[in-house]
């Protein structure tokens, strides 16, 4: 029999360590990504200015572009500004919005992307998706994986702790998302990629079961690695399925129904994962998720992020509309508003006991 293999789309370089950015130019030259430092940097207007001041002297051939926001228009403007520069690569230096804009712009002009994350708010830093606001609300756009991912833990420590907490919620939600994928496989015969599922689940489990806190280097290392592996799992699957189930449907419903009041992506996904896991009947895992989320200061009830019971019922009822065709525990149970309310009250009682 022939030996069959497959190539896994992944970055050429993944550097997650303290001081990883001390010699960014040297790292890119050593990996033959850019031998002469001819790079286009995408940065924010706020913290990006300080980062530019720090790195510009070592990168005299680089050009710096300030990203206006996280919309599709911002990404297109960025691509238009960069397209005549004859660069070796685009470097997205910042948080999720900056990296997503840089991803889209790099894909549009046919250049590789180097993702330099300054916070760990979600798994998008290494995913084949750019999430950008548009006239309809928010869209997901397919893009190539970054050619390199650099995460300096010293820089991560300087970011507000809420960004790390958001990443924790996003990583833990993988466990619920994979269970939804397995449900779709069992009930509807949907194809499931075992490697992608294993990568995403183990990334979530590593964060869930790590005893450290947001101030520990060892914990930050595990979280950063988990978010990178989650992004790669989506590339392996060719879909967001390994990291997006009922948890993300609930998150998107919060964003669409209450755009001015929504919490962070990871906060909503963590809450959604704990509730979806409870709906699935896995009370032990749901309670473990709740315990860990609480330990890290994340919400476990809608009231924790300023929402009433009726508003949460509306969110859960609307959630399946955010991903038509996706089958999760929400579509499987197909609960009425009254049934969602009853289930939520059972969940709230269980986590308060």
ZALUMPA-54152 format. One record per residue: x, y, z of N, C-alpha, C in turn. Coordinates in Angstrom, 2 decimals. Example, Ala and Ser with C-alpha at 12.3 -4.5 7.8 and 13.67 -1.06 7.14 Angstrom:
BEGIN
13.19:-5.69:7.80:12.30:-4.50:7.80:13.20:-3.30:7.80;
12.85:-2.25:7.08:13.67:-1.06:7.14:12.90:0.03:7.87;
! end
This chain:
BEGIN
0.84:-1.20:0.00:0.00:0.00:0.00:0.87:1.24:0.00;
0.45:2.28:-0.72:1.23:3.52:-0.71:1.10:4.22:0.63;
2.14:4.94:1.00:2.10:5.74:2.21:1.57:7.11:1.86;
0.44:7.45:2.44:-0.19:8.72:2.12:0.12:9.73:3.22;
0.45:10.92:2.83:0.72:12.00:3.78:0.00:13.25:3.31;
-0.01:14.25:4.16:-0.54:15.55:3.74:0.34:16.64:4.32;
0.40:17.74:3.64:1.15:18.88:4.12:0.21:19.75:4.95;
0.69:20.19:6.11:-0.11:21.02:6.99:0.26:22.48:6.78;
-0.68:23.33:6.39:-0.37:24.75:6.23:-0.08:25.38:7.57;
1.12:25.87:7.73:1.51:26.45:9.02:2.62:27.46:8.81;
2.86:28.34:9.77:3.93:29.32:9.62:5.30:28.66:9.54;
6.21:29.31:8.82:7.59:28.85:8.76:8.28:29.07:10.10;
7.90:30.17:10.76:8.50:30.54:12.04:7.40:30.76:13.07;
7.56:30.15:14.24:6.73:30.48:15.40:7.69:30.71:16.56;
7.78:31.94:17.00:8.68:32.29:18.11:7.84:32.90:19.23;
7.68:32.15:20.30:6.93:32.61:21.47:7.90:32.56:22.65;
8.37:33.71:23.07:9.37:33.74:24.14:9.54:35.16:24.66;
10.20:35.29:25.76:10.56:36.61:26.26:11.66:37.17:25.37;
11.52:38.43:24.99:12.52:39.07:24.14:12.49:38.65:22.69;
11.39:38.03:22.25:11.32:37.53:20.87:11.47:38.64:19.84;
11.13:39.87:20.22:11.20:40.98:19.26:12.52:41.73:19.30;
13.44:41.30:20.13:14.70:42.04:20.27:15.49:42.09:18.98;
15.36:41.06:18.15:16.06:41.06:16.86:15.13:40.57:15.76;
14.03:41.30:15.59:13.06:40.93:14.57:13.67:40.92:13.18;
14.48:41.95:12.88:15.10:42.03:11.55:16.00:40.82:11.30;
16.76:40.44:12.30:17.64:39.28:12.16:16.87:37.99:11.97;
15.78:37.84:12.70:14.96:36.63:12.57:14.40:36.50:11.16;
13.89:37.61:10.62:13.31:37.55:9.28:14.38:37.32:8.22;
15.57:37.88:8.44:16.66:37.65:7.49:17.13:36.20:7.54;
17.27:35.65:8.75:17.72:34.27:8.90:16.76:33.29:8.24;
15.48:33.60:8.29:14.47:32.72:7.70:14.19:33.05:6.24;
14.97:33.95:5.67:14.86:34.35:4.26:13.49:34.92:3.91;
12.87:35.52:4.90:11.60:36.21:4.64:11.88:37.60:4.11;
12.90:38.25:4.70:13.31:39.57:4.22:14.77:39.78:4.59;
15.66:39.65:3.61:17.09:39.78:3.88:17.53:41.23:4.00;
16.76:42.16:3.39:17.17:43.57:3.39:16.26:44.46:4.24;
15.29:43.85:4.94:14.43:44.63:5.81:13.42:45.50:5.09;
13.14:45.18:3.81:12.16:45.96:3.05:10.77:45.44:3.41;
10.21:46.02:4.46:8.97:45.53:5.05:7.95:46.64:5.14;
6.67:46.27:5.06:5.58:47.21:5.27:4.92:46.87:6.60;
5.05:47.75:7.58:4.49:47.53:8.90:3.10:48.16:9.00;
2.14:47.39:9.48:0.81:47.92:9.81:0.73:48.04:11.32;
0.44:49.24:11.80:0.40:49.49:13.24:-0.85:50.31:13.59;
-1.16:50.34:14.87:-2.28:51.16:15.34:-1.82:52.58:15.55;
-2.79:53.46:15.73:-2.46:54.85:15.99:-2.08:55.12:17.43;
-2.36:54.16:18.31:-2.08:54.36:19.73:-0.77:53.73:20.15;
-0.85:52.48:20.62:0.35:51.79:21.08:1.34:51.54:19.95;
0.84:51.57:18.71:1.73:51.35:17.57:2.83:52.38:17.45;
2.54:53.61:17.88:3.55:54.67:17.79:4.76:54.33:18.66;
4.51:53.82:19.86:5.61:53.45:20.76:6.40:52.29:20.19;
5.71:51.33:19.58:6.39:50.19:18.99:7.23:50.63:17.78;
6.71:51.56:17.02:7.48:52.07:15.88:8.76:52.74:16.37;
8.66:53.53:17.41:9.82:54.22:17.96:10.87:53.21:18.43;
10.40:52.09:18.95:11.32:51.08:19.45:12.02:50.32:18.33;
11.29:49.97:17.26:11.84:49.08:16.24:12.36:49.78:14.99;
11.92:50.98:14.72:12.31:51.65:13.48:13.82:51.80:13.30;
14.58:52.14:14.34:16.04:52.30:14.12:16.72:51.04:13.58;
16.22:49.87:13.95:16.83:48.62:13.47:16.29:48.20:12.11;
15.30:48.92:11.60:14.67:48.57:10.32:14.58:49.81:9.43;
15.72:50.34:9.02:15.71:51.60:8.26:15.04:51.51:6.89;
14.91:50.30:6.35:14.30:50.14:5.03:12.80:49.89:5.09;
12.26:49.84:6.29:10.83:49.55:6.45:10.00:50.82:6.33;
8.77:50.63:5.90:7.78:51.72:5.88:6.68:51.38:6.87;
6.08:52.42:7.44:5.11:52.23:8.52:3.77:52.82:8.13;
2.72:52.04:8.30:1.38:52.45:7.90:0.44:52.35:9.10;
-0.21:53.44:9.39:-1.16:53.46:10.50:-2.52:52.96:10.01;
-3.07:51.99:10.72:-4.37:51.41:10.37:-5.46:52.18:11.09;
-6.46:52.63:10.34:-7.50:53.48:10.93:-8.43:52.75:11.88;
-8.71:51.47:11.60:-9.65:50.72:12.43:-9.69:49.27:11.99;
-10.81:48.59:12.26:-10.91:47.18:11.94:-12.00:46.87:10.92;
-12.18:47.75:9.93:-13.22:47.55:8.93:-12.63:47.04:7.62;
-13.49:46.53:6.76:-13.04:46.10:5.44:-12.51:47.29:4.65;
-13.10:48.46:4.83:-12.60:49.65:4.15:-11.19:50.01:4.62;
-10.94:49.88:5.93:-9.60:50.14:6.45:-8.58:49.19:5.83;
-8.96:47.92:5.70:-8.04:46.93:5.14:-7.76:47.20:3.66;
-8.78:47.62:2.92:-8.59:47.93:1.50:-7.71:49.16:1.33;
-7.92:50.17:2.16:-7.08:51.37:2.12:-5.63:51.02:2.43;
-5.43:50.13:3.40:-4.09:49.71:3.76:-3.42:49.01:2.57;
-4.14:48.12:1.91:-3.59:47.41:0.76:-3.24:48.38:-0.37;
-4.12:49.34:-0.63:-3.86:50.32:-1.68:-2.62:51.14:-1.38;
-2.43:51.49:-0.11:-1.26:52.29:0.28:0.03:51.50:0.13;
-0.04:50.19:0.35:1.16:49.35:0.35:1.54:48.81:-1.03;
0.61:48.80:-1.97:0.80:47.99:-3.17:1.94:48.43:-4.09;
2.38:49.67:-3.97:3.45:50.14:-4.86:4.82:50.14:-4.18;
4.93:49.52:-3.03:6.16:49.63:-2.25:7.23:48.60:-2.53;
6.96:47.56:-3.31:7.93:46.50:-3.59:8.54:45.92:-2.31;
7.66:45.48:-1.45:8.10:44.95:-0.16:8.31:43.44:-0.23;
9.09:42.93:0.73:9.27:41.49:0.86:8.10:40.86:1.60;
7.54:41.60:2.55:6.45:41.05:3.37:5.73:42.19:4.08;
4.52:41.87:4.54:3.75:42.78:5.38:3.87:42.28:6.82;
4.08:43.21:7.75:4.15:42.86:9.16:2.97:43.51:9.89;
2.09:42.69:10.44:1.01:43.21:11.27:1.49:43.25:12.71;
1.68:44.44:13.24:2.25:44.61:14.57:1.21:45.25:15.48;
0.55:44.42:16.30:-0.50:44.97:17.16:-1.45:43.90:17.64;
-2.68:44.32:17.93:-3.72:43.42:18.39:-4.51:42.83:17.24;
-5.68:42.25:17.58:-6.45:41.52:16.59:-6.88:42.32:15.38;
-7.37:43.55:15.61:-7.84:44.36:14.48:-6.71:44.69:13.51;
-5.54:45.02:14.06:-4.40:45.36:13.22:-3.97:44.15:12.40;
-3.85:43.01:13.06:-3.40:41.81:12.36:-4.41:41.36:11.32;
-5.70:41.47:11.61:-6.71:41.09:10.63:-6.67:42.01:9.41;
-6.50:43.31:9.63:-6.38:44.23:8.50:-5.12:43.92:7.69;
-4.02:43.64:8.40:-2.77:43.32:7.72:-2.89:42.02:6.93;
-3.59:41.02:7.49:-3.82:39.76:6.79:-4.53:40.00:5.46;
-5.62:40.76:5.54:-6.41:41.01:4.34:-5.60:41.79:3.31;
-4.88:42.83:3.78:-4.09:43.66:2.87:-2.98:42.84:2.22;
-2.30:42.00:2.99:-1.23:41.18:2.44:-1.76:40.23:1.37;
-2.91:39.61:1.66:-3.51:38.71:0.67:-3.91:39.47:-0.60;
-4.41:40.67:-0.43:-4.89:41.46:-1.57:-3.75:41.85:-2.52;
-2.56:42.10:-1.95:-1.44:42.51:-2.78:-0.43:41.39:-3.01;
-0.75:40.19:-2.54:0.06:39.02:-2.85:1.38:38.94:-2.12;
1.42:39.38:-0.87:2.64:39.32:-0.07:2.43:38.43:1.15;
3.50:37.80:1.64:3.38:37.02:2.88:3.19:37.95:4.08;
2.56:37.41:5.11:2.30:38.19:6.32:3.10:37.65:7.50;
3.69:38.56:8.23:4.32:38.24:9.51:3.41:38.82:10.60;
2.89:37.96:11.46:1.99:38.40:12.53:2.79:38.57:13.81;
2.86:39.81:14.29:3.54:40.11:15.54:2.48:40.57:16.53;
2.07:39.67:17.40:0.95:39.95:18.30:1.43:40.68:19.55;
0.74:41.74:19.91:1.06:42.47:21.13:0.07:42.18:22.25;
-0.93:41.36:21.97:-1.81:40.84:23.02:-2.33:39.48:22.60;
-2.98:38.80:23.51:-3.45:37.44:23.27:-4.97:37.37:23.38;
-5.67:38.28:22.73:-7.10:38.40:22.94:-7.93:37.33:22.25;
-7.41:36.72:21.17:-8.18:35.66:20.49:-7.28:34.86:19.56;
-7.85:33.81:18.96:-7.05:32.89:18.16:-6.84:33.33:16.72;
-7.24:34.54:16.38:-7.13:35.00:15.00:-5.72:35.32:14.56;
-4.77:35.37:15.48:-3.43:35.80:15.10:-2.75:34.82:14.15;
-3.18:33.56:14.12:-2.57:32.58:13.23:-3.60:31.83:12.40;
-4.79:32.36:12.30:-5.85:31.66:11.56:-5.87:32.10:10.10;
-6.49:31.29:9.22:-6.61:31.66:7.81:-7.85:32.52:7.54;
-8.20:33.34:8.52:-9.41:34.16:8.42:-9.09:35.57:8.92;
-9.60:36.58:8.21:-9.56:37.96:8.69:-10.99:38.38:9.01;
-11.22:38.76:10.24:-12.55:39.18:10.68:-12.60:40.70:10.68;
-13.46:41.25:9.83:-13.51:42.70:9.63:-14.96:43.19:9.63;
-15.16:44.36:10.19:-16.49:44.97:10.18:-16.83:45.43:8.77;
-18.11:45.29:8.40:-18.57:45.77:7.10:-19.97:46.35:7.25;
-20.58:46.73:6.15:-21.89:47.38:6.20:-22.97:46.47:6.78;
-22.77:45.16:6.68:-23.76:44.20:7.20:-23.50:43.82:8.65;
-22.43:44.33:9.21:-22.08:44.01:10.59:-20.64:43.57:10.70;
-20.39:42.30:10.45:-19.03:41.76:10.54:-18.92:40.57:9.63;
-17.79:40.48:8.90:-17.60:39.38:7.97:-16.28:38.68:8.20;
-16.22:37.41:7.77:-14.99:36.62:7.84:-14.48:36.39:6.43;
-13.22:36.73:6.20:-12.64:36.69:4.87:-11.46:35.72:4.86;
-11.47:34.77:3.93:-10.40:33.79:3.85:-9.10:34.43:3.37;
-8.01:34.13:4.07:-6.69:34.66:3.72:-5.66:33.55:3.97;
-4.46:33.67:3.38:-3.41:32.69:3.69:-2.95:32.78:5.14;
-2.42:31.68:5.65:-1.83:31.68:6.98:-0.63:32.63:7.03;
-0.33:33.22:8.17:0.91:34.00:8.29:2.13:33.12:8.01;
3.16:33.72:7.41:4.40:32.98:7.17:5.23:32.89:8.45;
4.98:33.81:9.36:5.69:33.81:10.64:4.79:34.40:11.71;
4.94:33.89:12.92:4.22:34.40:14.09:5.25:34.66:15.18;
5.28:35.90:15.67:6.22:36.27:16.71:5.43:36.85:17.89;
5.63:36.27:19.07:4.94:36.74:20.27:5.99:36.93:21.36;
6.21:38.17:21.71:7.17:38.51:22.76:6.42:38.59:24.08;
6.71:37.67:24.99:5.98:37.63:26.25:6.20:38.87:27.10;
7.33:39.54:26.91:7.56:40.80:27.62:6.58:41.87:27.15;
6.29:41.88:25.84:5.33:42.84:25.28:3.92:42.46:25.73;
3.61:41.17:25.73:2.29:40.71:26.17:2.00:41.17:27.59;
3.00:41.12:28.45:2.82:41.53:29.84:2.45:43.00:29.96;
2.86:43.82:28.99:2.58:45.25:29.04:1.14:45.58:28.64;
0.46:44.65:27.97:-0.93:44.88:27.54:-1.86:44.73:28.73;
-3.01:45.38:28.70:-3.99:45.21:29.78:-4.37:43.75:29.98;
-4.55:43.33:31.22:-4.85:41.93:31.53:-6.14:41.46:30.87;
-7.05:42.39:30.56:-8.33:41.97:29.96:-8.12:41.30:28.61;
-7.04:41.65:27.91:-6.78:41.01:26.62:-6.40:39.55:26.82;
-5.60:39.27:27.83:-5.24:37.88:28.13:-6.48:37.10:28.54;
-7.32:37.72:29.36:-8.55:37.04:29.80:-9.43:36.69:28.60;
-9.51:37.59:27.64:-10.30:37.31:26.45:-9.75:36.10:25.71;
-8.43:36.02:25.59:-7.82:34.87:24.92:-8.10:33.57:25.64;
-8.16:33.63:26.97:-8.48:32.43:27.75:-9.87:31.92:27.39;
-10.84:32.83:27.35:-12.20:32.43:27.00:-12.29:31.84:25.61;
-11.55:32.44:24.66:-11.59:31.95:23.29:-10.96:30.56:23.20;
-9.85:30.36:23.89:-9.18:29.05:23.85:-10.04:27.96:24.48;
-10.60:28.24:25.65:-11.42:27.24:26.34:-12.65:26.86:25.51;
-13.17:27.82:24.75:-14.37:27.53:23.94:-14.12:26.47:22.88;
-12.84:26.20:22.55:-12.52:25.13:21.58:-13.15:23.80:22.00;
-13.15:23.54:23.31:-13.62:22.25:23.81:-15.09:22.06:23.45;
-15.88:23.12:23.61:-17.30:23.06:23.25:-17.47:23.00:21.73;
-16.64:23.76:21.00:-16.77:23.78:19.54:-16.51:22.41:18.94;
-15.49:21.71:19.45:-15.20:20.37:18.92:-16.33:19.40:19.25;
-16.92:19.53:20.44:-18.06:18.68:20.78:-19.23:18.93:19.81;
-19.44:20.18:19.43:-20.48:20.48:18.45:-20.17:19.85:17.09;
-18.90:19.89:16.71:-18.48:19.29:15.45:-18.74:17.79:15.47;
-18.41:17.16:16.59:-18.66:15.72:16.74:-20.16:15.42:16.70;
-20.96:16.29:17.28:-22.42:16.12:17.23:-22.92:16.18:15.79;
-22.41:17.14:15.02:-22.81:17.27:13.62:-22.39:16.03:12.82;
-21.26:15.46:13.18:-20.79:14.24:12.52:-21.72:13.06:12.83;
-22.11:12.95:14.10:-22.95:11.84:14.54:-24.36:11.94:13.98;
-24.94:13.13:14.04:-26.35:13.30:13.68:-26.55:13.50:12.18;
-25.66:14.25:11.57:-25.86:14.62:10.17:-24.83:14.04:9.21;
-23.87:13.30:9.74:-22.85:12.72:8.87:-21.84:13.71:8.37;
-21.73:14.86:9.03:-20.78:15.88:8.60:-19.36:15.37:8.77;
-18.53:15.61:7.76:-17.15:15.16:7.82:-16.40:15.87:8.94;
-15.59:15.12:9.67:-14.80:15.71:10.74:-13.34:15.35:10.54;
-12.46:16.31:10.69:-11.03:16.10:10.55:-10.45:15.83:11.94;
-10.04:14.59:12.17:-9.58:14.19:13.50:-8.35:14.94:13.96;
-7.43:15.26:13.05:-6.23:15.99:13.43:-6.57:17.40:13.86;
-7.40:18.08:13.07:-7.80:19.45:13.41:-8.55:19.48:14.73;
-9.44:18.51:14.93:-10.20:18.45:16.18:-9.28:18.21:17.37;
-8.30:17.32:17.20:-7.38:17.03:18.30:-6.54:18.25:18.65;
-6.06:18.97:17.64:-5.24:20.15:17.89:-6.03:21.22:18.65;
-7.26:21.47:18.20:-8.06:22.51:18.84:-8.46:22.11:20.25;
-8.86:20.84:20.43:-9.29:20.39:21.75:-8.12:20.42:22.74;
-6.96:19.94:22.32:-5.82:19.91:23.24:-5.34:21.32:23.58;
-5.46:22.24:22.64:-5.12:23.63:22.94:-6.03:24.18:24.02;
-7.33:23.89:23.91:-8.28:24.33:24.92:-8.07:23.66:26.26;
-7.81:22.37:26.23:-7.60:21.62:27.47:-6.35:22.10:28.20;
-5.30:22.42:27.45:-4.05:22.88:28.07:-4.28:24.17:28.86;
-5.08:25.08:28.29:-5.38:26.34:28.98:-6.32:26.08:30.15;
-7.34:25.25:29.92:-8.34:24.97:30.95:-7.70:24.39:32.21;
-6.73:23.51:32.03:-6.21:22.75:33.15:-4.88:23.28:33.69;
-4.39:24.40:33.13:-3.14:24.96:33.64:-3.41:25.70:34.94;
-2.59:25.48:35.97:-2.86:26.10:37.27:-2.42:27.55:37.39;
-1.73:28.07:36.38:-1.17:29.41:36.47:-2.19:30.52:36.30;
-1.71:31.76:36.38:-2.55:32.94:36.25:-2.03:33.82:35.12;
-2.76:34.89:34.85:-2.40:35.78:33.74:-1.06:36.46:33.97;
-0.54:36.41:35.16:0.75:37.04:35.45:1.93:36.10:35.35;
1.68:34.82:35.02:2.75:33.83:34.98:3.25:33.62:33.55;
4.57:33.66:33.38:5.13:33.41:32.05:4.75:32.03:31.52;
4.76:31.03:32.41:4.44:29.66:31.98:3.02:29.58:31.45;
2.10:30.27:32.12:0.71:30.26:31.66:0.57:31.03:30.34;
1.21:32.19:30.24:1.15:32.97:29.00:1.72:32.17:27.83;
2.78:31.40:28.08:3.37:30.56:27.03:2.34:29.54:26.54;
1.68:28.87:27.47:0.69:27.85:27.11:-0.49:28.49:26.36;
-0.94:29.65:26.83:-2.05:30.33:26.16:-1.66:30.74:24.75;
-0.48:31.34:24.59:-0.04:31.76:23.26:0.09:30.58:22.32;
0.69:29.50:22.81:0.82:28.29:21.98:-0.54:27.73:21.62;
-1.47:27.76:22.58:-2.81:27.25:22.32:-3.53:28.05:21.24;
-3.39:29.37:21.28:-4.05:30.21:20.28:-3.44:30.00:18.89;
-2.12:29.82:18.83:-1.47:29.54:17.55:-1.92:28.19:17.01;
-1.93:27.16:17.85:-2.37:25.83:17.41:-3.82:25.84:16.95;
-4.64:26.64:17.61:-6.04:26.73:17.20:-6.14:27.31:15.79;
-5.35:28.36:15.53:-5.35:28.93:14.18:-4.92:27.92:13.14;
-3.88:27.15:13.46:-3.41:26.13:12.52:-4.46:25.03:12.33;
-5.18:24.70:13.39:-6.22:23.66:13.28:-7.29:24.07:12.27;
-7.59:25.35:12.21:-8.57:25.82:11.23:-8.03:25.70:9.81;
-6.73:25.92:9.64:-6.12:25.71:8.32:-6.14:24.25:7.93;
-5.87:23.37:8.89:-5.90:21.93:8.62:-7.30:21.51:8.18;
-8.32:22.03:8.86:-9.70:21.66:8.55:-10.23:22.37:7.31;
-9.61:23.50:6.95:-10.13:24.30:5.85:-11.43:24.99:6.22;
-11.63:25.18:7.53:-12.89:25.70:8.04:-12.67:26.15:9.47;
-13.56:26.99:9.98:-13.44:27.44:11.36:-14.05:26.45:12.35;
-14.56:25.33:11.85:-15.26:24.36:12.67:-14.54:23.94:13.97;
-13.21:23.72:13.95:-12.56:23.26:15.18:-12.66:24.26:16.34;
-12.92:25.51:16.02:-12.91:26.54:17.06:-14.18:27.38:17.09;
-15.22:26.93:16.42:-16.42:27.76:16.32:-17.66:26.88:16.29;
-18.39:26.88:17.41:-19.64:26.16:17.48:-20.71:27.04:18.08;
-21.53:26.47:18.94:-22.58:27.26:19.60:-22.00:28.43:20.38;
-20.80:28.21:20.95:-20.13:29.27:21.70:-19.95:30.53:20.86;
-19.52:30.35:19.61:-19.30:31.50:18.73:-20.60:32.03:18.14;
-21.57:31.15:17.95:-22.89:31.64:17.51:-23.45:32.59:18.57;
-23.32:32.23:19.83:-23.79:33.10:20.91:-23.00:34.41:20.92;
-21.70:34.31:20.73:-20.87:35.51:20.66:-21.32:36.44:19.54;
-21.53:35.87:18.35:-21.93:36.70:17.21:-23.31:37.32:17.44;
-24.19:36.58:18.11:-25.53:37.12:18.40:-25.44:38.32:19.35;
-24.58:38.23:20.36:-24.34:39.40:21.21:-23.91:40.59:20.37;
-22.94:40.36:19.48:-22.39:41.45:18.66:-23.44:42.09:17.76;
-24.28:41.24:17.16:-25.26:41.74:16.19:-26.47:42.38:16.85;
-26.94:41.79:17.95:-28.13:42.32:18.61:-27.82:43.52:19.50;
-26.63:43.54:20.08:-26.27:44.59:21.02:-24.86:45.13:20.72;
-24.68:45.69:19.53:-23.32:46.07:19.10:-22.64:47.10:19.98;
-23.42:47.93:20.64:-22.82:48.98:21.47:-22.59:48.52:22.91;
-23.09:47.34:23.25:-22.97:46.86:24.62:-22.17:45.56:24.72;
-21.85:44.97:23.59:-21.19:43.67:23.61:-19.85:43.73:24.34;
-19.52:42.64:25.00:-18.24:42.52:25.70:-17.19:42.04:24.70;
-16.02:41.62:25.20:-14.97:41.17:24.29:-15.34:39.81:23.69;
-14.72:39.50:22.56:-14.94:38.24:21.86:-14.76:37.05:22.80;
-13.64:37.01:23.49:-13.34:35.87:24.35:-14.24:35.76:25.55;
-14.64:36.89:26.12:-15.57:36.85:27.26:-16.89:36.22:26.84;
-17.40:36.62:25.70:-18.68:36.09:25.23:-18.56:34.63:24.80;
-17.42:34.26:24.19:-17.24:32.87:23.77:-17.10:31.95:24.98;
-16.39:32.40:26.01:-16.25:31.59:27.21:-17.58:31.34:27.89;
-18.37:32.39:28.05:-19.71:32.27:28.61:-20.57:31.35:27.74;
-20.50:31.56:26.43:-21.27:30.73:25.50:-20.88:29.27:25.58;
-19.58:29.01:25.74:-19.10:27.63:25.82:-19.60:26.94:27.09;
-19.55:27.65:28.21:-20.01:27.05:29.48:-21.50:26.72:29.41;
-22.29:27.64:28.82:-23.73:27.40:28.72:-24.04:26.30:27.71;
-23.36:26.32:26.56:-23.60:25.29:25.54:-23.22:23.90:26.07;
-22.14:23.84:26.84:-21.72:22.56:27.42:-22.75:22.06:28.42;
-23.36:22.96:29.17:-24.45:22.61:30.08:-25.65:22.08:29.29;
-26.00:22.74:28.19:-27.10:22.27:27.35:-26.83:20.88:26.81;
-25.56:20.60:26.55:-25.18:19.31:25.99:-25.30:18.18:27.02;
-25.51:18.56:28.28:-25.67:17.57:29.33:-24.38:17.20:30.04;
-23.28:17.85:29.68:-21.99:17.57:30.30:-21.79:18.53:31.46;
-22.49:18.25:32.55:-22.48:19.16:33.70:-21.09:19.27:34.31;
-20.36:18.17:34.38:-19.03:18.20:35.00:-18.09:19.14:34.26;
-18.06:19.05:32.92:-17.21:19.94:32.15:-17.69:21.37:32.22;
-19.00:21.57:32.19:-19.53:22.93:32.29:-19.12:23.58:33.61;
-19.22:22.84:34.70:-18.84:23.39:36.00:-17.34:23.65:36.08;
-16.53:22.79:35.44:-15.09:23.03:35.41:-14.78:24.31:34.62;
-15.45:24.48:33.48:-15.26:25.71:32.70:-15.62:26.93:33.53;
-16.76:26.86:34.22:-17.21:27.99:35.04:-16.17:28.30:36.11;
-15.65:27.27:36.76:-14.66:27.46:37.82:-13.41:28.15:37.30;
-12.92:27.70:36.14:-11.70:28.27:35.57:-11.94:29.69:35.06;
-13.07:29.89:34.40:-13.38:31.24:33.92:-13.45:32.22:35.10;
-14.11:31.82:36.16:-14.19:32.67:37.34:-12.81:32.95:37.93;
-11.97:31.93:37.98:-10.63:32.09:38.56:-9.82:33.13:37.80;
-10.06:33.20:36.51:-9.33:34.17:35.69:-10.06:35.51:35.53;
-11.20:35.64:36.22:-11.93:36.91:36.17:-12.79:37.10:34.95;
-13.24:36.00:34.33:-14.11:36.09:33.16:-15.56:35.90:33.56;
-16.50:36.39:32.75:-17.92:36.26:33.07:-18.42:34.84:32.88;
-19.37:34.44:33.71:-20.02:33.14:33.56:-21.55:33.29:33.52;
-22.04:34.49:33.78:-23.46:34.81:33.70:-23.63:36.08:32.86;
-24.74:36.21:32.16:-24.97:37.43:31.38:-24.87:38.69:32.22;
-25.33:38.62:33.47:-25.27:39.79:34.35:-23.85:40.28:34.57;
-22.88:39.37:34.44:-21.47:39.73:34.62:-21.00:40.70:33.55;
-21.68:40.73:32.40:-21.31:41.67:31.34:-22.47:42.64:31.04;
-23.39:42.76:31.99:-24.41:43.79:31.89:-25.66:43.44:31.14;
-26.00:42.15:31.04:-27.20:41.74:30.31:-28.21:41.08:31.24;
-29.48:41.33:30.96:-30.57:40.73:31.72:-30.88:39.33:31.17;
-31.62:38.58:31.95:-32.00:37.22:31.54:-32.73:37.23:30.21;
-33.71:38.12:30.05:-34.49:38.16:28.81:-33.61:38.48:27.60;
-32.61:39.32:27.80:-31.70:39.66:26.70:-30.86:38.45:26.32;
-30.43:37.68:27.31:-29.64:36.48:27.00:-30.50:35.44:26.29;
-31.73:35.29:26.71:-32.64:34.37:26.03:-32.78:34.77:24.55;
-32.89:36.05:24.31:-33.00:36.55:22.93:-31.72:36.24:22.15;
-30.56:36.40:22.80:-29.27:36.10:22.16:-29.20:34.64:21.76;
-29.52:33.74:22.68:-29.43:32.31:22.40:-30.44:31.90:21.33;
-31.63:32.48:21.37:-32.65:32.17:20.37:-32.20:32.60:18.98;
-31.52:33.75:18.90:-31.08:34.29:17.61:-29.78:33.64:17.12;
-29.00:33.08:18.02:-27.65:32.62:17.71:-27.55:31.73:16.46;
-28.43:30.76:16.25:-28.30:29.91:15.04:-28.38:30.69:13.73;
-29.03:31.86:13.77:-29.15:32.66:12.55:-27.82:33.24:12.11;
-26.84:33.29:13.02:-25.56:33.91:12.69:-24.67:33.02:11.85;
-24.91:31.72:11.85:-24.12:30.77:11.05:-25.06:29.79:10.36;
-25.78:30.23:9.32:-26.71:29.33:8.64:-25.99:28.08:8.12;
-26.59:26.94:8.37:-26.01:25.69:7.90:-25.09:25.02:8.91;
-24.68:25.74:9.94:-23.82:25.13:10.96:-24.71:24.41:11.97;
-24.31:23.20:12.33:-25.10:22.39:13.23:-24.39:22.28:14.57;
-25.03:22.79:15.62:-24.47:22.76:16.97:-25.55:22.26:17.91;
-25.26:22.27:19.18:-26.25:21.87:20.17:-27.49:22.76:20.12;
-27.32:24.01:19.69:-28.48:24.92:19.61:-29.44:24.48:18.52;
-28.90:24.13:17.35:-29.76:23.65:16.27:-30.34:22.28:16.61;
-29.54:21.47:17.28:-29.97:20.11:17.63:-31.17:20.13:18.58;
-31.10:20.96:19.60:-32.19:21.03:20.58:-33.35:21.86:20.08;
-33.06:22.89:19.26:-34.10:23.76:18.69:-35.08:24.23:19.77;
-34.54:24.86:20.79:-35.34:25.26:21.95:-36.17:26.51:21.67;
-37.37:26.55:22.24:-38.19:27.76:22.20:-37.63:28.75:23.22;
-38.13:29.98:23.16:-37.67:30.99:24.11:-37.92:30.55:25.55;
-39.08:29.96:25.80:-39.39:29.51:27.16:-38.46:28.38:27.59;
-38.13:27.50:26.66:-37.23:26.40:26.99:-35.80:26.91:27.25;
-35.39:27.91:26.48:-34.08:28.51:26.72:-34.04:29.15:28.11;
-35.12:29.85:28.45:-35.20:30.49:29.77:-35.10:29.45:30.88;
-35.82:28.36:30.73:-35.77:27.30:31.75:-34.36:26.71:31.85;
-33.73:26.47:30.71:-32.39:25.90:30.70:-31.39:26.87:31.33;
-31.56:28.15:31.02:-30.66:29.14:31.60:-30.82:29.20:33.12;
-32.02:29.15:33.59:-32.25:29.19:35.04:-31.63:27.97:35.72;
-31.74:26.82:35.08:-31.10:25.61:35.61:-29.58:25.79:35.67;
-29.02:26.37:34.60:-27.57:26.64:34.54:-27.16:27.61:35.65;
-27.89:28.71:35.77:-27.56:29.71:36.78:-27.64:29.14:38.19;
-28.65:28.30:38.43:-28.78:27.66:39.74:-27.62:26.70:39.99;
-27.25:25.95:38.95:-26.19:24.94:39.11:-24.83:25.60:39.43;
-24.54:26.74:38.82:-23.23:27.34:39.04:-23.20:28.18:40.31;
-24.36:28.41:40.91:-24.40:29.19:42.15:-24.40:28.28:43.37;
-24.59:26.99:43.15:-24.67:26.05:44.29:-23.30:25.56:44.71;
! end
